[in-house]
Amino acid sequence: MGFISCTFLAVVSALAFCPVPATAASGPNIILIYADDLGMGMLGCYGQEIVKTPNIDRLAKQGIMFTRCYSSQYCCPARASLLMGVHDSHSRSYTQTNGGLVITAEQQGWSNEELEKKAARAARIKPSGGEVFLPELLKKAGYVTGQFGKLEWGFTTWHGELKRHGWDRYVGYMDHQRAHGYYPSFLWKDGERLPLPGNTHADGGKTPEIYGPGATEKRRGNRDGKVTYAPDAMLAETLKFMEENRNRPMFILFSTNLPHGPVDIPPAENKYAGHPAIRQAYAGAAGGNRECAGAAEEYASMVDKLDRQVGAILAQVHKLGLEKRTIIVFSSDNGHELYYRTDKERGRGLNCHGGVLDGTGELLDVFRGSRGLIGQKNAMVNLAGLKWTNHEGGIRVPLIVSWPGTVPHGKVCRSLVANYDHMATFAELAGVGMPEGKDSVSYKNMLFGKPSSQRDYVVVDHTVITGDGWKLTHKQDKWLLFQISSDPEERHNLAETRKDQLERLQAIYRKEAESPRKDRQKPEQPRKTALFPPLAFAG
């Protein structure tokens, strides 16, 4: 791939939010494919050697692959940040509600109305009257908006919240805990229950992470109540939405739960069953980890399934003749996770790089999902840690942008971007002004190779990363300072030797961490209009 020297605009003009009539929309269709727990190293374009991802790789070949995109360490703050256009470290920014509410509702026979009230009551922090969300912003720019998959930031959302945020249509899981199972008895579609034929499990048929002798055969053999794979239903609804709105500007958030574990894949689609490289890697494993070979095969097949679903979306764009006016963005909510080990927590420290333990050389991750071709001259970098950490392996995520014929193809961008920058970028593409006070900064100029100045810093998970390559975080009463440009694997803590940089980044940290949101002039003030519109509930 070639290289584009592109950096962020340091400042975005503070434009007053001015709604644009629906008929005025002239921007491209925007499709954001948002994978779940997918480390960049699971993709061929970032260096994956076992699992093949030809459709996602094609996006990279036809567009731009970013090497310095940061997000949160797990799903909820990442998705909240994405939808709100602000970093995840502000105080009282949003409520992370408990998961499992929809499971309880099904088990106890609650009505939709009862569930709606309980879910809304659990969200203690309400949006301010003038607060603007990503789909709402694009909707006011004339776009029809649809979300399909793991809905909102969770862990439980509800119809009123989805409509308040600006979604015209949605299909998927309202309960992120339930999304850990791939065979729920129903999904949610625009406030009503969408039954999935043959599925009988309130918890979605979540796979037990038990890896004793015979666990693989039991997991693959027991398919009672598991007939309709939820990702297939959500993809079908996405393609239908595209067909129905082919003549209107669309914003689609395809927030699939693939390849989040525990592992589960239709047996007929377990493409990597018996794969020799996987079997060989687990041949010498001790205890239950030897049995995890089967789980690793299924996980690889889930990544393959994700790639094929990306291919289906690309094929639909082509079929509908929308290629010249559709930009596709592919990313993930956080870094890699090991759903095919009994001791995954061993991979979360600074002593594990690219899935290999320092010192002993023990291979924890057969796929090396927390590494990538992101170094200088496309060198392989073994990132430290996994999901649930703010090490690079937990917060550095893939980002690919493709718009054939408009965005240069086969390029690599090494500039600093953040998950919450999608809002400003999509707004600029749509031709609508940004609301005041957002942290989001557009990366549109990067897509077209236009000169732009260096972005000073981004903030994710109480961590500061600067445009010139420094990173600061605070753990267990200790400052960790790394020069990521020269030490991307975080092997040398410079907090004691580079006091100048420590003080510089500490000043940013104190300014941003637990700071109030600037886009909320009057927090938690209710709108004069009803927050939740009347609902038509299904029985």
N, C-alpha and C positions, 0 to 999 in steps of 0.2 A: 504494500500500500504506500501511497505517497504521503507527504506530510504537509499540513497547513499550519502555518504559524499564526494562531488566532487566539486572542485573549478577550476577556470580558470588558464591556464598558464599565468603568468604575462607578458611574452614577446614572441612574435612570431619572429622567425628568419627572417631577412630582405632578403628574397631570390629574386634574380633578376628574372623578369618574363621571362620564357623560354617556348615558345609554344611547345606543344607535338603533334606529328603527329596523325591524326584522328584514324589511325589503332592501336595506342598504348593504347587506353582507356581501362581500366580494372576495374574502379570503379563501384559502384552500380547505378541503376536508382535512380534519386532524384526527388521526387514530393513534392513541397511546396504548401500546401493549405493555402491561405491567405485570411481570412475572413475580412469583411468590417464593422468596428464599433462594433465588438463583444467583450463585456466585458467578462472576465473570468467567472464571476458569472452566465452567461447564459448556462454554460455547467454542466452536471450532475457530472462529475468527479471533478469539482471545487466547487460543493455544490448546484447547481440549484435544486429547489424542485418542480417546476410546469412543466416546459418544459422538455421533455425527449429527450436526445441526445445519443441514444445507440451506434451509429456507431463511434462517436468521443470518447465516453467513452471507447469503445473497443480498440481504438488506445492507450489510456492511460494505460489500463490493459495489453496491449501487449508491452508496452514500458516505456518511462520515461516522467513524468510530471514535468515541471519546475515551481517554485514559484516566481522567481526573474528575470523575463525577462522584459526588458524595451524597449519601442518604443516611437515614437513622439506623440504629442497630437492630430494630425489629419492626414489625408491621405497623402497629397503631400510630406511633409518632410520625413514621414515614408518610403514611397516607393522609394524616391530618395536615402535615406540612405541605404536601402536594396540593391538597384541595383549598388550603387557606392562603398559600403564597407567602408564608412566613416560616422562619426557622423554628425548630422543635424545642428550643431551650428557653422560651419565654415563660414567665409565671402566669398561672391561671389562664392558659391559652385554650384549653379544651378539656373535656371529660373523657377519660378512658373508662368506659363502662365495663362491667363484668360480662363475660361470655356465658353461654349456656342457657340464656333466657328462652330462646326458641325451643330448645330441647325440653325444658321444663313445661313450656306452653303445650307442646304436643303430648307430653306424658300426662299432663293434668287436664287436658281438654279445654284450654282457654280459648275464648273467641279472639278473632283478630283485633277487635276493639279493646279487649282487656289487655292483650299483649302490647298494643300500641301505647296505652296509658302507662303501663309499667315501664316500658323502655324509655319513654319520654321523661318520666319522673326520675329515672336513674341518672340522666345527664344533668348534673348540677350547674355546669357552666353553659349558659345559653349564649347564642350569638347576639351581638349588639344590633340595634335596628338598622344601621347603615353598613354592617359588615358584608363583604362581597366574597363569594366563593368562586372557584374556577369555572364550574359549569354555568353558574349564574352569569358570570361575566361574558362568556361566549354566547349564552342564550340571548343576552341583551344586544349582542353584536349580530344577531340574526341567525345563529346556529340552532339546529335541533340537536339535543344532547341525549346521550344514552350511555348507561354504565351496565356492564355485564360481567358478573363474577363474584368476587368477594367484595361486598358493598361497603363503601365509606371507610371510616377508620376503626370503628368497633369499640369494644368487642361486640356490642350489639347496637344496631341502628334501627330505624323505624321509618315508616312511610312519610310522616310529617317532616322528618329531618331531610330525607332525600329530596322532597319537593322544595323545601326551604333552600337547599343548596343549589337548586336549579336544574335538576334532572327531569327531562320530559318523559323518558322511558327508562326502566331498569329491570333486570332479571338477575337473580342470584341469591347468595346467602346474606341474610341480615345478621346472622350470628357467626362470628369468626371462629368460635370454638366448634360449632357445628360444621364449619368449613374444613375441619381436619378429617372429616369423613366424606368420601366421594360418592356415596349412594344415599342421600337424604330422601325421605318419602316425598318431599316437595321442596321447591324453591319459591322465591317471592317474585311476582311479576306485577309491577305497578299497583301495589297495595293488596294484591290478592294472592292466594296460594296456587302455585302451578304444580300439580301432581306429577311425579315421575313414576311411570308404570313399573310395577314389580318391586319397588323399593319399600322396605318396611321398617327401617331403623330410624328411631328418633334422633340418634346421635350421628346419623349419616353413615353408619356402618364403619366407624373409625377402627382402624387396624390396631390391635394391641401390639405394643412394642416389646414383644416377648420372643427371645431368640434361643430357646433351648432346643434340644434334639427333636426333630420332626416339626418344628415351627413353620418352616417354609411350606411343607406339604399341606399342613393344616390350613395355613393362610390362603394358599392357592386353591385348595379343594373346597373349602366352605364358602359357597357363594349364595347361601340362602338369603333372600331379601335384597340381593344385589343384582339388579338387572339393568337399570338405566344409569349410565355414568354421567354424573352431573356436568363435567366439562363439555361433554358432547351436547347436552341440552343448552348450555349457555352459549356455545359457539353457534348452534343453529339459530338461536334468537338474535345473535349479533349479525349473522349473514342476512337474516330476514329484515332487520332494521336497516341495513345498508340498502337492500333492494327497495324497501318502501320509501326511502328518503334519498334516492339516487339523484334527484333533481334539486335537492336543497343542500346547503352547506351543513356538514355534519361534524360534531365532536363526539368521538367514541372513546370511552375508557374501558378497555378490555382487561379487567383486573382479575385474571384467572387465579385459581388457587393452585395451579400446577407450578412447580413440582413439590410444593410443601408436603411434608410427611405428616403422619406415618404413611409408608408406601402403600399404594393400592392402584392397580392397573388391570383392566379387563384381561383375563388370561390369554385371549387370542391376540392381544397387542403387546404381549411381553416379549418384545423383539430381542432383548439382550439376555434372555434365559440361556444359561449354559455358556455364556461368553468366555472364551479361554483366558483372556487377560484378567477378567474379574475373578474367575475361579482360581487362577494361579496366585493372585494377590492375597487371597484368603486361605490358601492351602496351609500356611504355617501359623495362622492365627490361633490364639489360645482361647479356651472357654467358649462362651456364647458367640464371640466374634466370628468364629468359623462358620456358624450358622447364618451369619449376617451376609454371606455371599449372595444368598437368594434375594435379600432386601436390596442389596446394591444393584443386582440385575433389574429389579423392578423399578428402582429409582432411575436408572439409566433409561428405561423404557418410558417413564413419565416425562423425562426431558425430551425424548424422541416424540412423544405425544404432543408436548408443547410446541415443538418445532413444526410438526405437521399441521397444528391448528394455525400457527402463523402462516404457513403455506396456504391454508384454506382462505384466510383473510386476504392474502395477496392475490389469490386466484379470483376472489369475488371482486376486488378492485379492478382487475383486468377485465373480467366478464362484463362489468357494468360500464366499462369505458371511462374510468375515473382516474387513471394513472397520472395524467398530466395535472390534475388538480387535487391530488391527495398526498399529504405528507404523513409518513409513518414513523413513529418514535417507539423504540423498544428499550425498556429498562427493567429494573427490579427494585423491590422495596428495600432490601438490605442485602448483606453478604451471605456467604454460603453456610449451610448447616449440614451436619452428618446424620442422616436418617438411616444409616446402615452400619452403625456401631453401637455397642452397649456402653461404651465409655467416651461418648462424644465430648464431654466436658474437658477432657485432656487436650483437646484441640483449640481451646479458647484463650490460651495464654500467649505471652510474648516469646515463649520457648517453642512454639509450633509455627513453622513457616511452610506455606503451601501444602499443608497436610502431612508434614514430616516433622517428628520431634527432634529438636536440637540434641546434639550429643550422642544419643543412641541411634539416630537415623531410622527409628521405627516409623513405618508408613501407616498413618491413621486413615488417610483418604485415598482410596484407589484411583479416584478421578482427579485429584489435585485441584479441586474446585476453587480454592482460595489463592490462586495465582493467575498471572496473565501476562500477555505480551505487551506490557505497558511501560517498559523501561526505555532508555535512550536507544535509538536504532532498533526499536521493537524487541529489546532484550526481555527475556522471561524474568518476572519478579515474583518471588515467593512471599505472599503477604502473611502477616502475623494474625492469628486469631480467626474467629468465626462470627456468625450471628450471635447476638447478646453481648458483644464487646464493642468498644469504640476503637479497637485496633483496626488497621487498614482492611483486614479480611472481613470485618464486620460492617464497615460503613462505606467502603469503596465499591461502587456498583457499575455494571455495564450500562452504556448508553450508546445507542445507534440511531441515526436519523437518516431517512431515505426519502428522496423526492426526485425520481428519475427525470432527467431533462432540465431540472431546476437547481438542485443541490449538486455540487461536484461529487464525482463518484470515486470510491477507493481511497479516500483520504483518512488521515488520523489527526485528531485534534488533541493537543496536550494542555489545553487551558483549563482553568479551574471553573467548575460548575457545580450546582447543587440541585437536589431533588425539587426544591421549592421554586427553582427558576423556570420551570415549565409554564407557570402562570403568565409571567411577563412575556415570555417568548411566544406563547400561543396568542396572547392579546395583541402583540405587535403583528403577528401574521394575519390575525383577523381584522386588524385596523381599528381597534378599540382602545381607548385610553385606560391606563391602569388606575385603580383606586389609590388614594393616598395612604402612605404609611406601611405598605407592604415591603418585605425584605427581598422579594423576587426581583431578579435582574435578567433582562433578556439576553439570550445567546444567539439571537437571530443573525447578527453580523458574522458570527463564526461559520454559520451554515453556508454563507455565500463568499467566504474568503475575504471579507471586507476588513480593513484595519480597525482595530479597537484597542483601547487602553487596558492595562492590566487590572483585573479585579483585586481589591485589597484582601478580602478574606471571605470565607463562608463559615457558618456555625452549624454544627450538627451534634446532637447528643452531648451537650456541654463540652464540646471540643472545638477549638479554633484551628482552621487550616488557612494559611495565607497564600496569596497568589505567587509569592516568591519562594514558596516551598517549605515553610515552617509549620509545625503542628504542635499544639499544646493541649494537654488534658490533665485532669486531676483525679488521682485514684488513691484511696486509702491514705489520705493526708500527705500525699506525695505528688509533686509536679513531674509530669513527663513531657519532655521537650525533644522533638526530633526534627532533623533537617530532611524532610521527605524527598526532596529532589535528589540528594546524594545518598540517602539512606532510606529507601522506600520500604525496606523490610523492618524498620524500627528496631535496630539492633543496638543503637548507641544513644542513651539518654544524655542530653547535653544541658540539663537544667543547672548543673553545678558549674559548668565551664563556659556557658554562653549567657551570662547574666543580662547582657544587653538585649538579646532576643527574648529571654524569659520575661523581662520587665515589659517589653513591647507587647507581647502576646497576653500577658496578664492584664494589661490595661484594657485590651479588647474583651477579654474574658469577663472582667468585672463590669464592663459596659453592657454586654449582651446576655450573659447567663442570668436567668431569673428576672430579666427586665420586663416591664409591662409592654404589651402590644401597642405599637404606634398607630395601627389602623383601627383601633377602638377608642374613639374620642370619648364616648360615653358607654363604657362596658355594660353589657347585660341589660340595656334599655329595650323593652319590648317594642315591636312595631305597632303602629296604629291599626294595621290590617291584621287579620287572623294569621297566626304563625302556621297553623295546620289547617289546610283546606278540608272540606267535608270528604269523607272517604266512602267508597263502595266496597264493603267487606264481603269476602267469599265465605261460604259456610264451611 
